[in-house]
C-alpha cells in the first residue's frame, strides 16, 4: 500500500490564485471603546465634530450594531470625516450624556407639562361611574 501526500499550495501557480481585497484600502483611525456608556453619536461628535456622522460610522462598520458597542470594541472612522486622533476623554462622554438628559426642573419639561390638560378638564372626557 502506498500513501501519496499532496500539498494544496503546490497545485496552483504563484500568480494564479492571489487573494484580492473586496474594497481598496481606506485610510482612517480606529477608536477602541473605553467606557460602557459610549455610543456612535458620542464617538462621532468627538472624532468628526458632528454627531450626524454617526450614520457614516455605521456604514463604515457594517458588523457593528448599537448593542455590540461594549468596552474593547473597535470603531473605524474614515479619514475624510476625521478631525482629531486624540483619545476621547471621559469628560466628553459625561458631557454628552448630560446634554441628553432632561432634568425635572428644566424649562422645556415645565412647558410640556403646562400644555397637557389635566384629566377631567375637557368637556368630552369620558366620565367613570360606579362606587368611589
DSSP file (Angstrom, degrees, kcal/mol; ACC not computed):
  #  RESIDUE AA STRUCTURE BP1 BP2  ACC     N-H-->O    O-->H-N    N-H-->O    O-->H-N    TCO  KAPPA ALPHA  PHI   PSI    X-CA   Y-CA   Z-CA
    1    1 A X              0   0    0      0, 0.0     2,-0.4     0, 0.0     0, 0.0   0.000 360.0 360.0 360.0 132.3    0.0    0.0    0.0
    2    2 A X        -     0   0    0      2,-0.0     2,-0.5     0, 0.0     0, 0.0  -0.903 360.0-150.2-113.8 139.5    1.4    3.4   -1.0
    3    3 A X        -     0   0    0     -2,-0.4     2,-0.5     2,-0.0     0, 0.0  -0.936  11.0-165.5-109.5 126.6    0.5    6.7    0.6
    4    4 A X        -     0   0    0     -2,-0.5     2,-0.5     2,-0.0    -2,-0.0  -0.952   1.3-166.2-114.4 128.7    0.6    9.8   -1.5
    5    5 A X        -     0   0    0     -2,-0.5     2,-0.4     2,-0.0    -2,-0.0  -0.949   3.4-171.7-115.8 133.1    0.6   13.3    0.1
    6    6 A X        -     0   0    0     -2,-0.5     2,-0.4     3,-0.0    -2,-0.0  -0.985  19.0-133.8-124.8 132.4    0.0   16.4   -2.0
    7    7 A X    >   -     0   0    0     -2,-0.4     3,-0.6     1,-0.1     4,-0.4  -0.693  10.4-140.5 -84.2 134.4    0.3   19.9   -0.7
    8    8 A X  G >  S+     0   0    0     -2,-0.4     3,-0.8     1,-0.2     4,-0.4   0.794 100.2  58.8 -64.7 -28.3   -2.6   22.2   -1.6
    9    9 A X  G >  S+     0   0    0      1,-0.2     3,-0.7     2,-0.2    -1,-0.2   0.801  98.6  57.7 -71.7 -28.3   -0.2   25.1   -2.2
   10   10 A X  G <  S+     0   0    0     -3,-0.6    -1,-0.2     1,-0.2    -2,-0.2   0.610  91.2  72.2 -80.9  -8.8    1.7   23.2   -4.9
   11   11 A X  G <  S+     0   0    0     -3,-0.8     2,-0.3    -4,-0.4    -1,-0.2   0.749  95.4  54.6 -76.6 -22.8   -1.4   22.7   -7.0
   12   12 A X  S <  S-     0   0    0     -3,-0.7     2,-0.0    -4,-0.4     0, 0.0  -0.824  86.1-113.1-114.4 149.8   -1.6   26.3   -8.1
   13   13 A X     >  -     0   0    0     -2,-0.3     4,-0.8     1,-0.1     3,-0.1  -0.296  35.9-108.4 -69.4 164.7    0.9   28.6   -9.8
   14   14 A X  T  4 S+     0   0    0      1,-0.2    -1,-0.1     2,-0.1    -2,-0.0   0.818 115.6  35.1 -69.4 -31.8    2.1   31.6   -7.7
   15   15 A X  T >4 S+     0   0    0      1,-0.1     3,-0.7     2,-0.1    -1,-0.2   0.610 102.1  76.9 -96.3 -13.6    0.2   34.3   -9.7
   16   16 A X  T 34 S+     0   0    0      1,-0.2    -2,-0.1    -3,-0.1     2,-0.1   0.883 102.7  27.8 -69.7 -42.1   -2.9   32.3  -10.5
   17   17 A X  T 3< S+     0   0    0     -4,-0.8    -1,-0.2     2,-0.0     2,-0.2  -0.399  76.7 159.4-121.9  54.5   -4.8   32.4   -7.1
   18   18 A X    <   -     0   0    0     -3,-0.7     2,-0.3    -2,-0.1    -3,-0.1  -0.529  44.2-113.9 -76.9 143.6   -3.8   35.6   -5.4
   19   19 A X        -     0   0    0     -2,-0.2     2,-0.4     0, 0.0    -1,-0.1  -0.597  33.8-167.0 -74.6 134.9   -6.0   36.9   -2.6
   20   20 A X        -     0   0    0     -2,-0.3     2,-0.0     0, 0.0     3,-0.0  -0.987  21.1-117.6-125.8 135.6   -7.6   40.3   -3.6
   21   21 A X        -     0   0    0     -2,-0.4     3,-0.1     1,-0.1     4,-0.0  -0.370  16.6-131.3 -68.5 150.4   -9.4   42.6   -1.1
   22   22 A X  S    S+     0   0    0      1,-0.1     2,-0.3     2,-0.0    -1,-0.1   0.871  93.1  25.5 -68.9 -37.2  -13.0   43.3   -1.8
   23   23 A X  S    S-     0   0    0      3,-0.0    -1,-0.1     1,-0.0     3,-0.1  -0.931  94.1-101.9-124.6 149.3  -12.5   47.1   -1.4
   24   24 A X        -     0   0    0     -2,-0.3    -2,-0.0     1,-0.1    -1,-0.0  -0.328  59.4 -77.7 -64.2 155.3   -9.4   49.1   -1.9
   25   25 A X        -     0   0    0      1,-0.1     2,-0.5    -4,-0.0    -1,-0.1  -0.285  47.4-158.7 -57.9 133.0   -7.7   50.1    1.2
   26   26 A X        -     0   0    0     -3,-0.1     2,-0.2    53,-0.0    -1,-0.1  -0.961   9.7-139.8-115.4 130.0   -9.4   53.0    3.0
   27   27 A X        +     0   0    0     -2,-0.5    52,-2.2    51,-0.0    53,-0.3  -0.554  43.7 111.0 -89.8 157.0   -7.4   55.1    5.5
   28   28 A X  E     -A   78   0A   0     50,-0.3     2,-0.3    -2,-0.2    50,-0.2  -0.942  58.6 -70.3 174.8-154.7   -8.7   56.3    8.8
   29   29 A X  E     -A   77   0A   0     48,-2.6    48,-3.3    -2,-0.3     2,-0.6  -0.962  27.9-140.7-132.7 145.2   -8.5   55.9   12.5
   30   30 A X  E     -A   76   0A   0     -2,-0.3     2,-0.4    46,-0.2    46,-0.2  -0.943  14.5-162.4-112.4 120.1   -9.6   53.1   14.8
   31   31 A X  E     -A   75   0A   0     44,-3.0    44,-3.3    -2,-0.6     2,-0.6  -0.847   8.5-148.0 -98.3 133.1  -11.1   54.1   18.2
   32   32 A X  E     -A   74   0A   0     -2,-0.4    42,-0.2    42,-0.2     2,-0.1  -0.909  24.7-117.5-102.1 123.0  -11.3   51.5   20.9
   33   33 A X        +     0   0    0     40,-3.2    39,-2.6    -2,-0.6     3,-0.1  -0.378  36.4 174.1 -62.1 128.2  -14.3   51.9   23.2
   34   34 A X        +     0   0    0     37,-0.2     2,-0.3     1,-0.2    -1,-0.2   0.724  58.5  47.8-107.8 -32.1  -13.1   52.6   26.7
   35   35 A X  S >  S-     0   0    0      1,-0.1     3,-1.5    35,-0.1    -1,-0.2  -0.895  74.7-128.7-120.2 146.2  -16.3   53.3   28.7
   36   36 A X  T 3  S+     0   0    0     -2,-0.3    -1,-0.1     1,-0.3    -3,-0.0   0.739 104.1  58.4 -63.8 -25.5  -19.5   51.3   28.8
   37   37 A X  T 3  S+     0   0    0      2,-0.0    -1,-0.3    33,-0.0     2,-0.2   0.187  77.9 117.9 -96.2  19.2  -21.7   54.3   28.1
   38   38 A X    <   +     0   0    0     -3,-1.5     2,-0.3    31,-0.1    31,-0.0  -0.540  37.7 176.6 -77.6 149.7  -20.1   55.3   24.7
   39   39 A X     >  -     0   0    0     -2,-0.2     4,-2.4     1,-0.0     5,-0.2  -0.901  45.7 -94.6-142.7 175.5  -22.2   55.2   21.6
   40   40 A X  H  > S+     0   0    0     -2,-0.3     4,-2.8     1,-0.2     5,-0.2   0.836 121.1  54.7 -65.1 -32.7  -21.7   56.1   17.9
   41   41 A X  H  > S+     0   0    0      2,-0.2     4,-2.7     1,-0.2    -1,-0.2   0.934 111.0  44.5 -65.1 -44.8  -23.1   59.6   18.3
   42   42 A X  H  > S+     0   0    0      2,-0.2     4,-1.9     1,-0.2    -2,-0.2   0.928 116.1  46.8 -64.6 -45.0  -20.6   60.4   21.1
   43   43 A X  H  X S+     0   0    0     -4,-2.4     4,-2.5     1,-0.2     5,-0.3   0.923 113.8  48.9 -61.8 -44.9  -17.7   58.9   19.3
   44   44 A X  H  X>S+     0   0    0     -4,-2.8     4,-2.6    -5,-0.2     5,-0.8   0.905 108.1  53.3 -62.5 -43.4  -18.7   60.7   16.1
   45   45 A X  H  X5S+     0   0    0     -4,-2.7     4,-0.8     4,-0.2    -1,-0.2   0.891 113.9  43.0 -61.2 -39.5  -19.0   64.1   17.9
   46   46 A X  H  <5S+     0   0    0     -4,-1.9    -2,-0.2    -5,-0.2    -1,-0.2   0.952 123.5  32.5 -72.0 -49.8  -15.5   63.8   19.3
   47   47 A X  H  <5S+     0   0    0     -4,-2.5    36,-3.3    -5,-0.2    37,-1.1   0.723 134.3  24.4 -86.2 -21.7  -13.6   62.5   16.3
   48   48 A X  H  <5S-     0   0    0     -4,-2.6    -3,-0.2    -5,-0.3    -1,-0.1   0.553  96.0-122.3-118.4 -12.6  -15.6   64.2   13.4
   49   49 A X  S  <<S+     0   0    0     -4,-0.8     2,-0.4    -5,-0.8    -4,-0.2   0.356  86.4  79.1  87.7  -7.0  -17.1   67.2   15.1
   50   50 A X    >   -     0   0    0     -6,-0.8     3,-1.0     1,-0.1    -2,-0.1  -0.994  62.7-154.1-139.0 129.8  -20.7   66.2   14.2
   51   51 A X  G >  S+     0   0    0     -2,-0.4     3,-1.7     1,-0.2     4,-0.2   0.735  94.5  73.4 -71.6 -20.2  -23.0   63.7   15.8
   52   52 A X  G >  S+     0   0    0      1,-0.3     3,-1.2     2,-0.1     4,-0.4   0.737  81.3  71.4 -63.7 -22.1  -24.7   63.4   12.4
   53   53 A X  G <> S+     0   0    0     -3,-1.0     4,-1.9     1,-0.2    -1,-0.3   0.489  70.1  92.1 -73.7  -1.1  -21.7   61.5   11.2
   54   54 A X  H <> S+     0   0    0     -3,-1.7     4,-2.1     1,-0.2    -1,-0.2   0.861  82.0  56.3 -59.6 -34.9  -22.8   58.5   13.3
   55   55 A X  H <> S+     0   0    0     -3,-1.2     4,-1.9     1,-0.2    -1,-0.2   0.900 105.5  50.2 -63.5 -40.1  -24.6   57.2   10.3
   56   56 A X  H  > S+     0   0    0     -4,-0.4     4,-2.0     1,-0.2    -2,-0.2   0.868 108.0  53.3 -65.2 -36.4  -21.4   57.3    8.3
   57   57 A X  H  X S+     0   0    0     -4,-1.9     4,-1.2     2,-0.2    -2,-0.2   0.883 106.6  52.4 -65.9 -37.6  -19.7   55.4   11.1
   58   58 A X  H  < S+     0   0    0     -4,-2.1     3,-0.3     1,-0.2     6,-0.3   0.904 110.2  48.2 -63.5 -39.8  -22.5   52.7   10.9
   59   59 A X  H  < S+     0   0    0     -4,-1.9     3,-0.5     1,-0.2    -2,-0.2   0.864 112.2  49.0 -66.7 -35.7  -21.8   52.4    7.2
   60   60 A X  H  < S+     0   0    0     -4,-2.0    -1,-0.2     1,-0.3     2,-0.2   0.658 117.5  41.9 -78.5 -16.2  -18.1   52.1    7.8
   61   61 A X    ><  +     0   0    0     -4,-1.2     3,-2.1    -3,-0.3    -1,-0.3  -0.601  69.5 168.8-127.8  69.0  -18.6   49.4   10.5
   62   62 A X  T 3  S+     0   0    0     -3,-0.5    -1,-0.1     1,-0.3    -2,-0.1   0.699  75.2  53.3 -62.9 -21.8  -21.3   47.2    9.0
   63   63 A X  T 3  S+     0   0    0      2,-0.0     2,-0.6     5,-0.0    -1,-0.3   0.436  91.5  93.3 -90.3   2.1  -20.9   44.4   11.6
   64   64 A X    <   +     0   0    0     -3,-2.1     2,-0.2    -6,-0.3    -3,-0.1  -0.857  50.2 175.7-104.0 117.0  -21.3   46.9   14.5
   65   65 A X    >   -     0   0    0     -2,-0.6     3,-1.7     1,-0.0     4,-0.4  -0.703  47.1 -99.1-109.3 167.1  -24.8   47.4   15.9
   66   66 A X  G >  S+     0   0    0      1,-0.3     3,-1.0    -2,-0.2    -1,-0.0   0.849 123.8  52.9 -55.5 -36.1  -25.7   49.6   19.0
   67   67 A X  G 3  S+     0   0    0      1,-0.2    -1,-0.3     3,-0.0    -3,-0.0   0.663 102.4  60.2 -75.5 -13.7  -25.8   46.5   21.2
   68   68 A X  G <  S+     0   0    0     -3,-1.7     2,-1.5     1,-0.1    -1,-0.2   0.490  74.8 103.6 -89.4  -3.6  -22.3   45.5   20.1
   69   69 A X    <   +     0   0    0     -3,-1.0     2,-0.3    -4,-0.4   -31,-0.1  -0.640  50.1 140.4 -84.2  93.3  -20.7   48.7   21.4
   70   70 A X    >   -     0   0    0     -2,-1.5     3,-2.5     1,-0.1   -37,-0.3  -0.793  63.5 -63.6-125.9 168.8  -19.0   47.4   24.5
   71   71 A X  T 3  S+     0   0    0     -2,-0.3   -37,-0.2     1,-0.3     3,-0.1  -0.317 125.0  26.3 -56.0 129.4  -15.7   48.1   26.2
   72   72 A X  T 3  S+     0   0    0    -39,-2.6    -1,-0.3     1,-0.4   -38,-0.1   0.186  86.3 135.3 100.3 -14.8  -13.0   46.9   23.8
   73   73 A X    <   -     0   0    0     -3,-2.5   -40,-3.2   -41,-0.1     2,-0.5  -0.410  49.2-137.5 -66.0 139.9  -15.0   47.3   20.6
   74   74 A X  E     -A   32   0A   0    -42,-0.2     2,-0.5    -3,-0.1   -42,-0.2  -0.887  15.2-164.3-104.5 130.8  -13.0   48.9   17.8
   75   75 A X  E     -A   31   0A   0    -44,-3.3   -44,-3.0    -2,-0.5     2,-0.4  -0.961  12.3-141.3-116.6 122.8  -14.8   51.5   15.7
   76   76 A X  E     -A   30   0A   0     -2,-0.5     2,-0.5   -46,-0.2   -46,-0.2  -0.695  13.2-165.0 -85.1 132.1  -13.3   52.6   12.3
   77   77 A X  E     -A   29   0A   0    -48,-3.3   -48,-2.6    -2,-0.4     5,-0.1  -0.972  22.2-124.7-118.7 116.3  -13.5   56.3   11.5
   78   78 A X  E >>  -A   28   0A   0     -2,-0.5     3,-1.3   -50,-0.2     4,-0.6  -0.261  15.9-125.7 -61.7 146.0  -12.8   57.2    7.8
   79   79 A X  G >4 S+     0   0    0    -52,-2.2     3,-0.7     1,-0.2   -51,-0.1   0.808 102.9  67.2 -62.5 -33.1  -10.1   59.8    7.2
   80   80 A X  G 34 S+     0   0    0    -53,-0.3    -1,-0.2     1,-0.2   -52,-0.1   0.670 111.5  32.7 -69.4 -14.6  -12.3   62.1    5.1
   81   81 A X  G <4 S+     0   0    0     -3,-1.3     2,-0.3   -28,-0.0    -1,-0.2   0.416  94.1 112.9-114.2  -1.3  -14.5   63.0    8.2
   82   82 A X    <<  +     0   0    0     -3,-0.7   -34,-0.2    -4,-0.6     3,-0.1  -0.531  29.9 167.5 -76.4 130.8  -11.8   62.7   10.8
   83   83 A X        +     0   0    0    -36,-3.3     2,-0.3     1,-0.3   -35,-0.2   0.571  67.2  19.1-116.2 -16.8  -10.8   66.0   12.6
   84   84 A X        -     0   0    0    -37,-1.1    -1,-0.3     2,-0.1   -35,-0.0  -0.996  41.8-166.9-150.6 152.0   -8.8   64.6   15.5
   85   85 A X        +     0   0    0     -2,-0.3     2,-0.2    -3,-0.1     3,-0.1   0.218  54.4 123.1-118.0   9.8   -6.9   61.4   16.5
   86   86 A X  S    S-     0   0    0      1,-0.1    -2,-0.1   -39,-0.0     3,-0.1  -0.489  76.3 -95.2 -69.8 142.0   -6.6   62.4   20.2
   87   87 A X        -     0   0    0     -2,-0.2     2,-0.4     1,-0.1    -1,-0.1  -0.303  41.7-108.9 -59.7 137.9   -8.1   59.9   22.5
   88   88 A X        -     0   0    0     -3,-0.1    -1,-0.1     1,-0.1     2,-0.1  -0.551  36.2-134.6 -71.3 123.1  -11.6   60.7   23.6
   89   89 A X    >>  -     0   0    0     -2,-0.4     4,-1.1     1,-0.1     3,-0.9  -0.408  14.9-118.7 -79.5 156.4  -11.6   61.8   27.2
   90   90 A X  H 3> S+     0   0    0      1,-0.2     4,-2.5     2,-0.2     5,-0.2   0.847 112.1  65.6 -58.4 -35.7  -14.1   60.6   29.8
   91   91 A X  H 3> S+     0   0    0      1,-0.2     4,-2.5     2,-0.2    -1,-0.2   0.845  97.4  54.2 -59.8 -34.4  -15.3   64.2   30.3
   92   92 A X  H <> S+     0   0    0     -3,-0.9     4,-2.1     2,-0.2    -1,-0.2   0.906 109.3  47.5 -66.0 -41.3  -16.6   64.3   26.7
   93   93 A X  H  X S+     0   0    0     -4,-1.1     4,-2.0     2,-0.2    -2,-0.2   0.930 113.5  48.1 -64.2 -45.5  -18.7   61.2   27.3
   94   94 A X  H  X S+     0   0    0     -4,-2.5     4,-2.1     1,-0.2    -2,-0.2   0.914 112.1  48.5 -62.8 -44.4  -20.1   62.6   30.6
   95   95 A X  H  X S+     0   0    0     -4,-2.5     4,-1.9     1,-0.2    -1,-0.2   0.897 110.9  51.0 -63.2 -40.6  -20.9   66.0   29.0
   96   96 A X  H  X S+     0   0    0     -4,-2.1     4,-1.1     1,-0.2    -1,-0.2   0.883 110.0  49.7 -65.3 -38.0  -22.7   64.3   26.1
   97   97 A X  H  X S+     0   0    0     -4,-2.0     4,-1.1     1,-0.2    -1,-0.2   0.879 108.4  53.2 -67.6 -38.4  -24.7   62.2   28.5
   98   98 A X  H  < S+     0   0    0     -4,-2.1     3,-0.4     1,-0.2    -2,-0.2   0.878 105.3  54.5 -64.8 -37.5  -25.8   65.2   30.5
   99   99 A X  H  < S+     0   0    0     -4,-1.9    -1,-0.2     1,-0.2    -2,-0.2   0.828 106.9  51.4 -65.9 -31.5  -27.0   67.0   27.3
  100  100 A X  H  < S+     0   0    0     -4,-1.1     2,-0.4    -3,-0.2    -1,-0.2   0.750  95.0  86.4 -75.9 -24.5  -29.3   64.0   26.5
  101  101 A X     <  -     0   0    0     -4,-1.1     2,-0.6    -3,-0.4    -4,-0.0  -0.628  67.2-151.3 -83.8 130.9  -30.8   64.0   30.0
  102  102 A X        -     0   0    0     -2,-0.4     2,-0.1     4,-0.0    -3,-0.1  -0.906  17.2-141.8-100.6 120.3  -33.8   66.3   30.6
  103  103 A X    >   -     0   0    0     -2,-0.6     3,-1.8     1,-0.1     6,-0.3  -0.469  17.4-118.4 -81.9 153.5  -33.9   67.3   34.3
  104  104 A X  T 3  S+     0   0    0      1,-0.3    -1,-0.1    -2,-0.1    -2,-0.0   0.823 114.0  49.2 -59.8 -32.9  -37.2   67.6   36.1
  105  105 A X  T 3  S+     0   0    0      4,-0.1    -1,-0.3     5,-0.0     2,-0.1   0.339  83.4 123.4 -90.9   7.8  -36.7   71.3   36.7
  106  106 A X    <>  -     0   0    0     -3,-1.8     4,-1.9     1,-0.1     3,-0.3  -0.404  67.9-127.1 -72.6 147.1  -35.8   72.2   33.1
  107  107 A X  H  > S+     0   0    0      1,-0.2     4,-2.4     2,-0.2     5,-0.2   0.852 108.1  58.4 -59.7 -36.4  -37.9   74.9   31.4
  108  108 A X  H  > S+     0   0    0      1,-0.2     4,-1.8     2,-0.2    -1,-0.2   0.907 107.0  46.6 -62.5 -41.8  -38.6   72.6   28.5
  109  109 A X  H  > S+     0   0    0     -6,-0.3     4,-2.2    -3,-0.3    -1,-0.2   0.906 110.7  52.2 -66.9 -41.7  -40.2   70.0   30.7
  110  110 A X  H  X S+     0   0    0     -4,-1.9     4,-1.9     1,-0.2    -2,-0.2   0.891 108.5  51.6 -62.2 -39.4  -42.3   72.7   32.5
  111  111 A X  H  X S+     0   0    0     -4,-2.4     4,-1.7     1,-0.2    -1,-0.2   0.907 109.7  49.1 -63.7 -41.6  -43.6   73.9   29.2
  112  112 A X  H  X S+     0   0    0     -4,-1.8     4,-1.1     1,-0.2    -1,-0.2   0.886 110.4  50.9 -64.5 -38.8  -44.6   70.4   28.1
  113  113 A X  H  < S+     0   0    0     -4,-2.2    -1,-0.2     1,-0.2    -2,-0.2   0.864 109.1  51.3 -67.6 -35.2  -46.4   69.9   31.4
  114  114 A X  H  < S+     0   0    0     -4,-1.9    -1,-0.2     1,-0.2    -2,-0.2   0.865 107.2  53.3 -68.3 -36.3  -48.3   73.2   31.0
  115  115 A X  H  < S+     0   0    0     -4,-1.7     2,-0.5    -5,-0.1    -1,-0.2   0.760  92.7  82.3 -73.0 -25.2  -49.5   72.3   27.5
  116  116 A X  S  < S-     0   0    0     -4,-1.1     2,-0.1    -3,-0.2    -4,-0.0  -0.703  82.2-130.2 -84.8 123.9  -51.0   69.0   28.6
  117  117 A X        -     0   0    0     -2,-0.5     2,-0.1     1,-0.1     3,-0.1  -0.411  24.4-111.9 -70.7 147.8  -54.5   69.4   30.1
  118  118 A X    >   -     0   0    0      1,-0.1     3,-1.3    -2,-0.1     4,-0.3  -0.490  45.5 -86.3 -76.1 151.7  -55.1   67.7   33.3
  119  119 A X  T 3  S+     0   0    0      1,-0.2    -1,-0.1    -2,-0.1     0, 0.0  -0.262 111.0  23.5 -61.4 141.8  -57.6   64.7   33.3
  120  120 A X  T 3  S+     0   0    0     -3,-0.1    -1,-0.2     6,-0.1    -2,-0.0   0.505  93.1 100.8  85.4   5.4  -61.2   65.6   33.6
  121  121 A X    <   +     0   0    0     -3,-1.3     2,-0.2     3,-0.0    -2,-0.1   0.762  61.4  80.0 -94.8 -26.5  -61.0   69.2   32.4
  122  122 A X  S >  S-     0   0    0     -4,-0.3     3,-1.1     1,-0.1    -2,-0.0  -0.538  78.9-130.9 -81.5 149.1  -62.2   68.8   28.8
  123  123 A X  T 3  S+     0   0    0      1,-0.2    -1,-0.1    -2,-0.2    -2,-0.0   0.802 105.4  53.1 -67.5 -30.3  -66.0   68.6   28.2
  124  124 A X  T 3  S+     0   0    0      2,-0.1    -1,-0.2     3,-0.0     3,-0.1   0.353  79.5 126.2 -90.7   6.6  -65.7   65.5   26.0
  125  125 A X  S <  S-     0   0    0     -3,-1.1     2,-0.4     1,-0.1    -6,-0.0  -0.340  70.0-107.1 -64.2 146.3  -63.7   63.4   28.6
  126  126 A X        -     0   0    0      1,-0.0     2,-0.5    -2,-0.0    -1,-0.1  -0.613  33.3-144.2 -73.9 127.6  -65.1   60.0   29.4
  127  127 A X        -     0   0    0     -2,-0.4     2,-0.2    -3,-0.1    -1,-0.0  -0.842   8.2-137.5 -99.8 127.3  -66.6   60.1   32.9
  128  128 A X        -     0   0    0     -2,-0.5     2,-0.3     2,-0.0     0, 0.0  -0.504  20.4-164.6 -76.8 149.3  -66.4   57.0   35.1
  129  129 A X        +     0   0    0     -2,-0.2     2,-0.2     2,-0.0    -1,-0.0  -0.895  38.2  66.1-130.4 163.9  -69.3   55.9   37.0
  130  130 A X  S    S-     0   0    0     -2,-0.3    -2,-0.0     2,-0.0     2,-0.0  -0.631  88.5 -20.1 117.5-176.6  -69.8   53.5   39.9
  131  131 A X              0   0    0     -2,-0.2    -2,-0.0     1,-0.1     0, 0.0  -0.301 360.0 360.0 -65.3 145.4  -68.7   53.4   43.5
  132  132 A X              0   0    0     -2,-0.0    -1,-0.1     0, 0.0    -3,-0.0   0.387 360.0 360.0-109.6 360.0  -65.8   55.5   44.5
